[in-house]
Amino acid sequence: MSDITAFNNCMSAFWRQHEGELSRFLISKTGDREKAADLLQELFLRARAHSDSFCEMVNPRAWLYRVARNLLIDEYRVARVVVELEEDIQQLDIFPDAVSTLDTCLPETLQALPDEERWLIEESDLHHRPQQELADELNISLQALKSRLFRARSNLRNTLIRLCKIESDDTSVVCCHKKMK
């Protein structure tokens, strides 16, 4: 008897031993006997494709279940219903996130900062000027500018929290705020 025949016999015997439980598993997951039978047949074909190494696997039963789960996942992906949206549909942002609504508080909060801090934030963050250029303009080192900018941003954050009554939650930095009056 050749090695291939021995492996095929091994795989076939193993398949006969576990075919019933694999069928029940697939029926329980699909709820459809015909779909489960189709998947079981595909599983058998994949096992046959690996028949030369099937019985050398550490746990061929686990391999069969892993392949069966992958087949189920593929089946769910194919069966997923896709709804086409009209091209001219408008996306309404009924509940804008809290961060995007902070733009109403930001201008007023910037005005509450000391002049130098406001200028640094406006030039660096709003006008996107290079930090080295700002450091040269102020006749300070780049590291000194970065330190000042860090302090200005920290002050801006604290002022936003205080003036806009910002609250945080577990899922985001900002969950809600009240508009400045």
Accessible surface in RSA format (square Angstrom, percent):
REM  Atomic radii and reference values for relative SASA: ProtOr
REM  Chains: A
REM  Algorithm: Lee & Richards
REM  Probe-radius: 1.40
REM  Slices: 20
REM RES _ NUM      All-atoms   Total-Side   Main-Chain    Non-polar    All polar
REM                ABS   REL    ABS   REL    ABS   REL    ABS   REL    ABS   REL
RES MET A   1   180.53  93.5  90.69  60.0  89.84 213.9 104.44  88.8  76.09 100.8
RES SER A   2    65.59  55.4  49.40  65.9  16.19  37.3  53.01 112.9  12.58  17.6
RES ASP A   3   109.38  76.6 104.53 104.0   4.85  11.5  22.10  52.0  87.28  87.0
RES ILE A   4   117.47  66.8 117.35  87.4   0.12   0.3 117.35  84.5   0.12   0.3
RES THR A   5    60.43  43.0  58.94  59.8   1.49   3.6  36.38  48.9  24.06  36.4
RES ALA A   6    48.63  44.7  41.47  64.0   7.16  16.3  43.79  61.7   4.84  12.8
RES PHE A   7    49.35  24.7  48.96  30.3   0.39   1.0  49.33  29.9   0.02   0.0
RES ASN A   8    35.91  24.8  35.78  34.6   0.13   0.3   9.68  23.3  26.23  25.4
RES ASN A   9    76.58  52.8  72.37  69.9   4.21  10.1  26.15  62.9  50.43  48.7
RES CYS A  10    47.73  36.1  36.52  40.7  11.21  26.3  22.78  57.7  24.95  26.9
RES MET A  11     0.09   0.0   0.09   0.1   0.00   0.0   0.00   0.0   0.09   0.1
RES SER A  12    25.94  21.9  24.47  32.7   1.47   3.4  15.10  32.2  10.84  15.2
RES ALA A  13    49.09  45.1  43.32  66.9   5.77  13.1  44.31  62.4   4.78  12.7
RES PHE A  14    38.66  19.3  36.04  22.3   2.61   6.8  38.12  23.1   0.54   1.5
RES TRP A  15    15.73   6.3  15.68   7.6   0.05   0.1   9.49   5.1   6.24  10.1
RES ARG A  16   163.86  68.8 142.14  72.5  21.72  51.7  68.50  93.6  95.36  57.8
RES GLN A  17   133.77  74.8 100.49  73.4  33.28  79.2  39.15  83.3  94.62  71.8
RES HIS A  18    18.62  10.2  18.60  12.9   0.02   0.1  15.61  16.1   3.01   3.5
RES GLU A  19    69.00  39.6  69.00  52.2   0.00   0.0  11.21  21.7  57.80  47.2
RES GLY A  20    33.70  41.6   0.00   N/A  33.70  41.6  27.78  76.2   5.92  13.3
RES GLU A  21    42.90  24.6  38.03  28.8   4.87  11.6  18.89  36.5  24.01  19.6
RES LEU A  22     0.42   0.2   0.42   0.3   0.00   0.0   0.42   0.3   0.00   0.0
RES SER A  23    29.17  24.7  28.98  38.7   0.19   0.4   9.55  20.3  19.62  27.5
RES ARG A  24   156.23  65.6 151.92  77.4   4.30  10.2  74.65 102.0  81.57  49.4
RES PHE A  25    37.88  18.9  31.46  19.5   6.42  16.7  37.36  22.7   0.51   1.5
RES LEU A  26     0.00   0.0   0.00   0.0   0.00   0.0   0.00   0.0   0.00   0.0
RES ILE A  27    41.89  23.8  40.88  30.5   1.01   2.4  40.88  29.4   1.01   2.7
RES SER A  28    84.09  71.1  46.89  62.6  37.20  85.7  50.50 107.5  33.59  47.1
RES LYS A  29   107.55  52.5  90.72  55.7  16.84  40.1  35.58  32.0  71.97  76.7
RES THR A  30    35.13  25.0   4.85   4.9  30.28  72.2   8.41  11.3  26.72  40.4
RES GLY A  31    69.89  86.2   0.00   N/A  69.89  86.2  34.10  93.6  35.79  80.2
RES ASP A  32    65.65  46.0  61.09  60.8   4.56  10.8  20.68  48.7  44.97  44.9
RES ARG A  33   175.86  73.8 167.27  85.3   8.59  20.4  65.52  89.5 110.34  66.9
RES GLU A  34   139.63  80.2 135.74 102.7   3.88   9.2  51.55  99.7  88.08  71.9
RES LYS A  35    71.22  34.7  69.54  42.7   1.68   4.0  32.12  28.9  39.10  41.7
RES ALA A  36     1.37   1.3   0.85   1.3   0.52   1.2   1.23   1.7   0.14   0.4
RES ALA A  37    58.19  53.5  47.98  74.1  10.20  23.2  52.66  74.2   5.53  14.7
RES ASP A  38    87.85  61.5  81.63  81.2   6.22  14.7  23.24  54.7  64.61  64.4
RES LEU A  39    12.61   7.0  12.14   8.7   0.47   1.2  12.61   8.9   0.00   0.0
RES LEU A  40    20.98  11.7  20.95  15.0   0.03   0.1  20.95  14.7   0.03   0.1
RES GLN A  41   113.37  63.4 107.34  78.4   6.03  14.4  31.05  66.1  82.32  62.4
RES GLU A  42    62.33  35.8  61.24  46.3   1.08   2.6  18.56  35.9  43.77  35.7
RES LEU A  43     0.00   0.0   0.00   0.0   0.00   0.0   0.00   0.0   0.00   0.0
RES PHE A  44    62.24  31.1  62.24  38.6   0.00   0.0  62.24  37.7   0.00   0.0
RES LEU A  45    95.66  53.3  89.86  64.3   5.80  14.6  90.15  63.3   5.51  14.8
RES ARG A  46    89.50  37.6  87.32  44.5   2.18   5.2  27.02  36.9  62.48  37.9
RES ALA A  47     0.00   0.0   0.00   0.0   0.00   0.0   0.00   0.0   0.00   0.0
RES ARG A  48    88.83  37.3  79.66  40.6   9.17  21.8  17.24  23.6  71.59  43.4
RES ALA A  49    79.25  72.9  41.42  63.9  37.83  86.1  54.06  76.1  25.19  66.7
RES HIS A  50    80.00  43.7  79.52  55.3   0.47   1.2  50.64  52.2  29.36  34.2
RES SER A  51    13.81  11.7  13.72  18.3   0.09   0.2   0.00   0.0  13.81  19.3
RES ASP A  52    87.67  61.4  80.98  80.6   6.68  15.8  28.11  66.2  59.56  59.4
RES SER A  53    44.62  37.7  43.99  58.7   0.63   1.4  32.39  69.0  12.22  17.1
RES PHE A  54     0.34   0.2   0.34   0.2   0.00   0.0   0.34   0.2   0.00   0.0
RES CYS A  55    43.56  33.0  17.00  19.0  26.56  62.4  16.13  40.9  27.44  29.6
RES GLU A  56   123.92  71.1  91.85  69.5  32.07  76.4  41.47  80.2  82.45  67.3
RES MET A  57    45.75  23.7  28.40  18.8  17.36  41.3  35.94  30.6   9.81  13.0
RES VAL A  58   158.30 104.2 124.06 112.3  34.25  82.5 131.41 114.2  26.89  72.9
RES ASN A  59    81.06  55.9  73.06  70.6   8.01  19.3  18.99  45.7  62.07  60.0
RES PRO A  60    21.48  15.7  21.48  19.6   0.00   0.0  21.48  17.7   0.00   0.0
RES ARG A  61   108.84  45.7 108.84  55.5   0.00   0.0  22.45  30.7  86.38  52.4
RES ALA A  62    43.09  39.6  34.19  52.8   8.90  20.2  41.05  57.8   2.04   5.4
RES TRP A  63    33.60  13.5  33.10  16.0   0.50   1.2  13.93   7.4  19.67  31.9
RES LEU A  64     0.49   0.3   0.49   0.3   0.00   0.0   0.49   0.3   0.00   0.0
RES TYR A  65    33.87  15.8  33.87  19.3   0.00   0.0  25.51  19.2   8.36  10.3
RES ARG A  66   120.67  50.7 120.67  61.5   0.00   0.0  45.80  62.6  74.87  45.4
RES VAL A  67    16.19  10.7  16.00  14.5   0.19   0.5  16.19  14.1   0.00   0.0
RES ALA A  68     0.00   0.0   0.00   0.0   0.00   0.0   0.00   0.0   0.00   0.0
RES ARG A  69   115.58  48.5 114.75  58.5   0.83   2.0  48.19  65.9  67.39  40.8
RES ASN A  70    70.47  48.6  69.54  67.2   0.93   2.2  15.77  38.0  54.70  52.9
RES LEU A  71     8.89   5.0   7.50   5.4   1.39   3.5   7.50   5.3   1.39   3.7
RES LEU A  72     8.04   4.5   8.04   5.8   0.00   0.0   8.04   5.6   0.00   0.0
RES ILE A  73    80.04  45.5  79.27  59.1   0.76   1.8  79.92  57.6   0.12   0.3
RES ASP A  74    61.41  43.0  59.98  59.7   1.43   3.4  24.39  57.4  37.02  36.9
RES GLU A  75    40.28  23.1  38.29  29.0   1.99   4.7   8.76  16.9  31.52  25.7
RES TYR A  76   117.57  54.9 111.42  63.4   6.15  16.0 101.52  76.3  16.05  19.8
RES ARG A  77   146.58  61.5 131.94  67.3  14.64  34.9  40.83  55.8 105.75  64.1
RES VAL A  78   126.04  82.9  99.10  89.7  26.94  64.9 106.31  92.4  19.73  53.5
RES ALA A  79    66.81  61.4  40.59  62.6  26.22  59.7  51.39  72.4  15.42  40.8
RES ARG A  80   156.12  65.6 135.20  68.9  20.92  49.8  60.04  82.1  96.08  58.2
RES VAL A  81   125.93  82.9 100.84  91.3  25.09  60.5 105.72  91.9  20.21  54.8
RES VAL A  82   114.92  75.6  87.73  79.4  27.20  65.5  90.87  79.0  24.05  65.2
RES VAL A  83   116.01  76.3  94.67  85.7  21.34  51.4  97.83  85.0  18.18  49.3
RES GLU A  84   152.56  87.6 128.64  97.3  23.92  56.9  61.67 119.3  90.89  74.2
RES LEU A  85   127.68  71.1 104.77  75.0  22.90  57.6 106.80  75.0  20.87  56.2
RES GLU A  86   125.98  72.3 114.10  86.3  11.89  28.3  46.50  89.9  79.49  64.9
RES GLU A  87   182.33 104.7 143.60 108.6  38.74  92.2  64.06 123.9 118.27  96.6
RES ASP A  88   118.26  82.8  92.31  91.9  25.95  61.4  50.56 119.0  67.71  67.5
RES ILE A  89   106.03  60.3  82.81  61.7  23.21  55.9  88.92  64.0  17.11  46.4
RES GLN A  90   145.89  81.6 126.64  92.6  19.25  45.8  41.39  88.1 104.50  79.3
RES GLN A  91   177.98  99.5 142.56 104.2  35.42  84.3  51.83 110.3 126.15  95.7
RES LEU A  92   130.94  72.9 107.54  76.9  23.40  58.8 108.86  76.5  22.08  59.4
RES ASP A  93   105.06  73.6  79.15  78.8  25.90  61.3  37.44  88.1  67.62  67.4
RES ILE A  94   126.28  71.9  99.20  73.9  27.07  65.3 106.54  76.7  19.74  53.6
RES PHE A  95   176.75  88.4 156.17  96.7  20.58  53.6 157.93  95.8  18.82  53.9
RES PRO A  96    61.75  45.0  46.09  42.0  15.65  56.9  46.28  38.2  15.47  96.1
RES ASP A  97    91.44  64.1  78.29  77.9  13.16  31.1  48.33 113.7  43.11  43.0
RES ALA A  98    16.14  14.8   5.09   7.8  11.05  25.1   9.47  13.3   6.67  17.7
RES VAL A  99    84.80  55.8  78.54  71.1   6.26  15.1  78.54  68.2   6.26  17.0
RES SER A 100    63.30  53.5  40.93  54.6  22.36  51.5  48.48 103.2  14.81  20.7
RES THR A 101    44.88  31.9  42.19  42.8   2.68   6.4  39.96  53.7   4.92   7.4
RES LEU A 102    22.53  12.5  22.47  16.1   0.06   0.2  22.53  15.8   0.00   0.0
RES ASP A 103    96.38  67.5  84.04  83.6  12.33  29.2  38.69  91.1  57.69  57.5
RES THR A 104    63.47  45.1  50.61  51.3  12.86  30.7  55.27  74.2   8.20  12.4
RES CYS A 105     0.07   0.1   0.00   0.0   0.07   0.2   0.07   0.2   0.00   0.0
RES LEU A 106    53.06  29.5  53.06  38.0   0.00   0.0  53.06  37.3   0.00   0.0
RES PRO A 107    76.31  55.6  72.58  66.2   3.73  13.5  76.24  62.9   0.07   0.4
RES GLU A 108    69.80  40.1  62.71  47.4   7.09  16.9  35.24  68.2  34.56  28.2
RES THR A 109     0.00   0.0   0.00   0.0   0.00   0.0   0.00   0.0   0.00   0.0
RES LEU A 110     9.91   5.5   9.91   7.1   0.00   0.0   9.91   7.0   0.00   0.0
RES GLN A 111   117.85  65.9  99.08  72.4  18.76  44.7  43.27  92.1  74.58  56.6
RES ALA A 112    59.59  54.8  20.68  31.9  38.91  88.5  32.00  45.1  27.60  73.1
RES LEU A 113     6.95   3.9   0.86   0.6   6.09  15.3   1.16   0.8   5.78  15.6
RES PRO A 114    75.99  55.4  63.05  57.5  12.94  47.1  75.60  62.4   0.39   2.5
RES ASP A 115   101.81  71.3  94.56  94.1   7.25  17.1  32.66  76.9  69.15  69.0
RES GLU A 116    88.64  50.9  79.71  60.3   8.93  21.3  41.23  79.7  47.41  38.7
RES GLU A 117    37.43  21.5  37.43  28.3   0.00   0.0  12.24  23.7  25.20  20.6
RES ARG A 118    46.24  19.4  46.24  23.6   0.00   0.0   0.00   0.0  46.24  28.0
RES TRP A 119    72.05  28.9  71.03  34.4   1.03   2.4  52.12  27.8  19.93  32.3
RES LEU A 120     1.40   0.8   1.40   1.0   0.00   0.0   1.40   1.0   0.00   0.0
RES ILE A 121     5.48   3.1   5.48   4.1   0.00   0.0   5.48   3.9   0.00   0.0
RES GLU A 122    45.62  26.2  45.62  34.5   0.00   0.0   5.34  10.3  40.28  32.9
RES GLU A 123    25.16  14.4  25.16  19.0   0.00   0.0   0.79   1.5  24.37  19.9
RES SER A 124    11.33   9.6   3.82   5.1   7.51  17.3   0.02   0.0  11.31  15.8
RES ASP A 125    47.95  33.6  35.29  35.1  12.65  29.9  22.85  53.8  25.10  25.0
RES LEU A 126    86.53  48.2  66.97  47.9  19.57  49.2  69.02  48.5  17.51  47.1
RES HIS A 127   113.57  62.1  89.87  62.5  23.71  60.6  64.73  66.7  48.84  56.8
RES HIS A 128   144.78  79.1 121.15  84.2  23.63  60.5  83.85  86.4  60.92  70.9
RES ARG A 129    58.32  24.5  51.53  26.3   6.79  16.2  29.60  40.5  28.72  17.4
RES PRO A 130    80.67  58.8  69.34  63.2  11.33  41.2  80.67  66.6   0.00   0.0
RES GLN A 131    51.93  29.0  46.73  34.2   5.20  12.4  17.18  36.6  34.75  26.4
RES GLN A 132    86.07  48.1  83.74  61.2   2.33   5.5  49.98 106.4  36.09  27.4
RES GLU A 133    80.13  46.0  73.41  55.5   6.71  16.0  34.44  66.6  45.69  37.3
RES LEU A 134     0.00   0.0   0.00   0.0   0.00   0.0   0.00   0.0   0.00   0.0
RES ALA A 135     0.00   0.0   0.00   0.0   0.00   0.0   0.00   0.0   0.00   0.0
RES ASP A 136    87.07  61.0  72.70  72.4  14.37  34.0  32.57  76.6  54.50  54.4
RES GLU A 137    97.22  55.8  66.98  50.7  30.24  72.0  43.14  83.4  54.08  44.2
RES LEU A 138    57.80  32.2  38.59  27.6  19.21  48.3  42.08  29.5  15.73  42.3
RES ASN A 139   138.39  95.4 105.43 101.9  32.96  79.4  34.28  82.5 104.11 100.6
RES ILE A 140    37.89  21.6  20.80  15.5  17.09  41.2  30.29  21.8   7.60  20.6
RES SER A 141    68.93  58.2  51.44  68.6  17.49  40.3  52.57 111.9  16.36  22.9
RES LEU A 142    59.75  33.3  55.45  39.7   4.31  10.8  55.45  38.9   4.31  11.6
RES GLN A 143   125.99  70.5 122.90  89.8   3.09   7.4  56.47 120.2  69.52  52.7
RES ALA A 144    36.24  33.3  28.50  44.0   7.75  17.6  35.05  49.4   1.19   3.2
RES LEU A 145     0.04   0.0   0.04   0.0   0.00   0.0   0.04   0.0   0.00   0.0
RES LYS A 146    93.17  45.5  87.72  53.8   5.45  13.0  37.44  33.7  55.73  59.4
RES SER A 147    44.91  37.9  37.82  50.5   7.08  16.3  21.32  45.4  23.58  33.0
RES ARG A 148    76.90  32.3  74.54  38.0   2.36   5.6  10.94  15.0  65.96  40.0
RES LEU A 149     1.66   0.9   1.66   1.2   0.00   0.0   1.66   1.2   0.00   0.0
RES PHE A 150   142.67  71.4 141.25  87.5   1.42   3.7 142.26  86.2   0.41   1.2
RES ARG A 151   135.85  57.0 132.90  67.7   2.96   7.0  63.70  87.1  72.15  43.7
RES ALA A 152     0.00   0.0   0.00   0.0   0.00   0.0   0.00   0.0   0.00   0.0
RES ARG A 153    98.18  41.2  93.90  47.9   4.28  10.2  40.83  55.8  57.35  34.8
RES SER A 154    42.05  35.5  37.13  49.6   4.92  11.3  29.07  61.9  12.98  18.2
RES ASN A 155    47.78  33.0  44.65  43.1   3.14   7.6  12.39  29.8  35.39  34.2
RES LEU A 156    22.94  12.8  22.94  16.4   0.00   0.0  22.94  16.1   0.00   0.0
RES ARG A 157   134.73  56.6 132.51  67.5   2.22   5.3  53.26  72.8  81.47  49.4
RES ASN A 158    83.49  57.6  78.49  75.9   5.00  12.0  23.97  57.7  59.53  57.5
RES THR A 159     5.66   4.0   5.26   5.3   0.40   0.9   1.08   1.5   4.58   6.9
RES LEU A 160    23.50  13.1  23.50  16.8   0.00   0.0  23.50  16.5   0.00   0.0
RES ILE A 161    66.91  38.1  63.44  47.3   3.46   8.3  63.44  45.7   3.46   9.4
RES ARG A 162   153.73  64.5 136.76  69.7  16.97  40.4  76.14 104.1  77.59  47.0
RES LEU A 163    47.82  26.6  40.22  28.8   7.60  19.1  42.13  29.6   5.69  15.3
RES CYS A 164     0.00   0.0   0.00   0.0   0.00   0.0   0.00   0.0   0.00   0.0
RES LYS A 165   119.16  58.1 111.98  68.7   7.18  17.1  76.93  69.2  42.23  45.0
RES ILE A 166    23.27  13.2   8.50   6.3  14.76  35.6   8.50   6.1  14.76  40.1
RES GLU A 167    91.57  52.6  86.15  65.2   5.42  12.9  32.85  63.5  58.72  47.9
RES SER A 168    80.21  67.8  50.62  67.6  29.60  68.2  30.44  64.8  49.78  69.7
RES ASP A 169    66.69  46.7  45.32  45.1  21.36  50.5  33.68  79.3  33.00  32.9
RES ASP A 170   154.87 108.5 115.37 114.8  39.50  93.4  37.73  88.8 117.14 116.8
RES THR A 171   126.14  89.7  89.16  90.4  36.97  88.1  82.78 111.2  43.35  65.5
RES SER A 172    52.12  44.0  35.61  47.5  16.52  38.0  43.95  93.6   8.17  11.4
RES VAL A 173   110.54  72.7 100.65  91.1   9.88  23.8 107.07  93.0   3.46   9.4
RES VAL A 174    19.20  12.6  14.05  12.7   5.15  12.4  14.05  12.2   5.15  14.0
RES CYS A 175    43.41  32.8  19.99  22.3  23.42  55.0  12.17  30.8  31.24  33.7
RES CYS A 176    53.65  40.6  50.81  56.7   2.83   6.7  33.72  85.4  19.92  21.5
RES HIS A 177    37.89  20.7  11.41   7.9  26.48  67.7  12.76  13.2  25.13  29.2
RES LYS A 178   126.63  61.8 121.74  74.7   4.89  11.6  74.60  67.1  52.03  55.4
RES LYS A 179   132.74  64.8 115.77  71.0  16.97  40.4  62.23  56.0  70.51  75.1
RES MET A 180    35.73  18.5  26.66  17.6   9.08  21.6  28.92  24.6   6.81   9.0
RES LYS A 181   237.90 116.1 169.27 103.9  68.63 163.4 144.99 130.5  92.91  99.0
END  Absolute sums over single chains surface
CHAIN  1 A    12899.8      10913.5       1986.3       7160.6       5739.2
END  Absolute sums over all chains
TOTAL         12899.8      10913.5       1986.3       7160.6       5739.2
